[in-house]
Amino acid sequence: MLPFILVIVIIQGLAALALAAVSPAPFAWLMVALQPAVGVYCVTFIEPSLKGRAWDLLVGLPAGWLTATSTLSLPWALPGLLVDGPLPWWSGWWAPALLSLWGLAQTLRTGRERVELRPPPLSAAVPQAPLARGPGLQRRQPARGPTPAAPEASDPSGALRVVQLTDPHLGPFMSTERLAAACARAVEQQPDIIVLTGDLLTLATQKDDAPLIAALAPLRAHPAVYAVFGNHDHESPALIKRALAQTGVRLLNDAQAVVPTRLGPVELVGVDFRFSDRAAAVGAVLARTPAVPAVLRLLLLHDPGMFVHVPPGRFHLTLSGHTHGGQVGLVGLGLPHTVVSAISKVPDHGPWTGPGGLLYVHRGTGHYGFPIRAGVPAEESVLEVILPASEAVNAAALAPALASP
């Protein structure tokens, strides 16, 4: 851990000094004055733990802002070292600082939306379909006032309500209280199902299960909450399993459940995160979990990169996270582009289509790694899944199903 900390501090420090060298005096002094906060913050990784709100405000947030600013400023700072004196204002050296400040504000809030998803019928699957960004979404802000009542069983819209929480990364930017509030709001929406698609912790929260148990405690009030592991969950699997068990969340790593809902039984299959042999892993899990009669078939994946291995005609909808929506991009301006989409073909946010049907990539309840979001707000959505008409009409004919033991 110590070599990693030294590398981060040295690289970030050099970037900050490079920016200070090309900036006017007041801003340059600020960059230098905040540099100790980055060093102190990084040293705490040796013995990570939650430090409290005061620590986050005085150390964590300034360190995050400075790290993001110095990193984003490299296109200005490095060439600017060849110039004698500060760069003129019109060169835009100040843009990374404002972008980081805007991103810090986005990091501390979550967008609440209602999202309408219309998966195609299973019979419409196209085995050779390319992976592509899906159709535009119907997003709308939730109505103010009392929590909307759950639809009746005879709801003609055929919309199944699903709340997805993913990548909260309990830690510096996601306090126990903030995550508990998000869980409470999820329950208040009276969804049919709540799913957690991985990465619950950070380094700061891997030694004690009490913060995670407290954060997930509101989920005890809902009868149908399911989870799969993300990559970071494998860093402390026993802790997370204890926390899920104590808060009534059922772990679906490589497992299947049939959930009774007002629209009929819904099949859930969860696939654990893997770094390698993904195609074989998905195939093995699906071989052990044959399709059951269900109105809707949902697949839970942490990493949307595994979606390419989902066979056609098996699931209506796949839910995933992992990318944090791209974390840095133009989504907040209504454009789909993000850093992830610029450097890879991995689905970054929103709906995607492929041989496996419809994929929805959640932007994340929190984030980890790069210290801010910028242009990609976090997400706290109610997904309203509209069943295909040709299959929804058969819902009443299906025998009631019990949740898998």
C-alpha angles and dihedrals in degrees: 000000000000094000089050091051092049092051092050094046094047096047093044092044093052091048091050092049090049090054091045090053093059097038130087116266101263093051093041090053090051091053092052094042093054095046094090088059089061092050094048091046093051093047089059088068087077089069103015121195140136108283101190136250096290091055091049092051096045100036115006100050096042090047091049093049093049093047092050093044095049092046095049091045096062094101087061102031102052098048088040091064087072090060122083108238133352120332117250117262093248090063088076099235088145095057096087091053093053092043090052092048090051089046091051089056090050091048092059096052136053128217114235115209145156112230125196116212124186111190115196122245115277089242090062094065115131111208095203097040113136120239105259141161108270132235122294116282131239099233122172136167116255115257116259119242131043120009109269115253118248113263117259122251089256092056103148093208092070090215118158113206115224126174114200123197115187141165097005089156095199105225141073097356097029113052124195089251094051094050092044089054091051090050091049091051089049090057092044090059088066095223123181091235137011118204132190113202102193150271099090098161145044131203088275094062106038100097103056127042095199096087093050093045090051091047094051095039095102089063090071087080092065121074098209114051120142134178144189129197125258126203095271092050088068088065090070108011099156092054093050093047090053092049093048092048092050093050097047096252115143116221113224102187103157089340142111136227134182111214122198111225137170088264095049134273118334121202118221123190122181126198119200119234117266133180095207144016089036099156091053091046094052091046092050093049093049091047088058094045108050118192116274130203102276140148093229131017117207128187121201117209127164096206117048088205087078091061092088088069095056110110119235121261096020105097135027094207138011121202122202144153129178099118095071085228089292089300093221118051148081100290091112088060093053096260124118099222121117138161089260093054090046095057104028146021094239112125105255108186144344128014124345131177131213142136089299092060123241124001125191117198112200116217090228136258090242137351144228139199111030101056101235144031115236121188093345111085121204116258135235105171141162107221112214104200111200111206118228107265093232090057101033092064089063094056095096091053093059116096114244110266130212122223112263112262 
